[in-house]
Structure formats: C-alpha cells, structure tokens
Amino acid sequence: MYDDFSYKVCEFEKKLELDDIKDKLGSWKEMPGTFTPLGDRGARYTPDNWSFPTVYFSPDGITLEVVTKDCDLADVDDYLCGLAQLLGCKILTEHLEYC
C-alpha cells in the first residue's frame, strides 16, 4: 500500500544533536544517502534509493518529518526501524513506536 498523505511528523525519544545525526547517517551502509544542512531549518537526509523516504530533522533535535508520499508503507516502517537503531533512539509517532 502506498501513502498518498505526504508526510509523517515524528519525535525522537530524546534530544539529538544534528552533528551526531550527521555522523551516524554517514556510516549507514544499508541506506546510503545525502545529509544536507538547512541552516535555521535543521537538516535533510535523502536516501540514494528513491523507494525510501526523505527525512527532515528540525533544529530542536526532537522533531522529524518523514516524506511518505508515494512510498510503500512497509518500506517506510523498515526505514524508520533502521533509522532508530542506527541513531540509538526510539522514534515516536502518534500511534507507532520504532526502536
């Protein structure tokens, strides 16, 4: 099933620094991509594989937005589980928890 909603707003269980996120994402062999600092707006991570969602990290270190439009929801779930494991921090949504 593909999501036509657009994005999901999630939160980290604890505050993370953007520099730490960048370092950990740089070592993500299973999901290589591009980390782009966005100044006052935080940062963006775009996976090389277009089947997986782009993630926007807010500058507060807590909130992230996951662009899910036209993504298979099972792939989004797998991606968020992998991201949570890589960062060592649970990712929380309104109804789900990824760890």
N, C-alpha and C positions, 0 to 999 in steps of 0.2 A: 504494500500500500504506500502510495506516495503522498507526501504532505503538500497541500496547496495553501497552507495558512501563512507562511512566510518565515516566522522565526519563533524561537522559544527563549524566554528570559529565565535564566537560572542563577543560582548563587553558589559560591563556594562555602563550605562549612566553616572556613576560617579565612582571614585576610591573607592574600598572597601578593608579593611584590612583582611588578611587571618584569623586572630584570631576572628574577628567579624563574618565572614562567618562560621567558625567552630562552634561558639556558637549558631548561628541561626539554622544551619543544625542539631545540636544536639537536638533541640526542634521540629523538623519536624515530627509530629506524623503520618501524612498521607503518608510519604515517608521515613521511617527509612532506615538508611544505615551506611556506614563506611567512616569517614573522615580520610585520610591518608596524613600527611605532607610529602613532597618530597624534602625538603631542598631548594636548589637554584632553583629547577624546579617548585616550587609552592606547590600545593596540589591536591589530587584526592578525589572525593566523589563517592562512589559506592553504589547505592540503593540495599537494600535487595531483592527487586523484580526485577528479571532479565529482565522483559519486558521493563524496563525504562533504559535510557542511563547513562553511567558513564560520569562524568564531571571533566575536568582538569582545575584548576584555576591557571593562571600564577602568578608569584611573583609580577608583576607590579600592581595587583589589578584591572585591567581593562579587560584583555582578558580571555576568557574561551573557551575551546574546548569541544564539546559535541559529544561523540562517538555514532553515529546513526546507524551503520551497523547492519542490521537485526532487527531494531526496527520499529514498526509501526509508521508512521509519525504523526498520530493523537495522539498517546501516547507521542511522543516527544513534540508536541505542548502543550499538557496538562501539561507535566512535566515542561517545561520552563516557562509557565504561573505561575504555583505553586511556582517555584523557585524564580521568580521575585517578587511575592507577599511576600514570606517569607523573602527575603532579603531587601524588601522595595526599590528596584532599578530596573528600566527598563533594559531589556536585548535586545540588538540591533543586528540584523544580516543585511546582505546586503539588503534583501527585506522585512523583517518582524520585528515587534517590540512586545515584550512580556512585559506586565506590570500588 
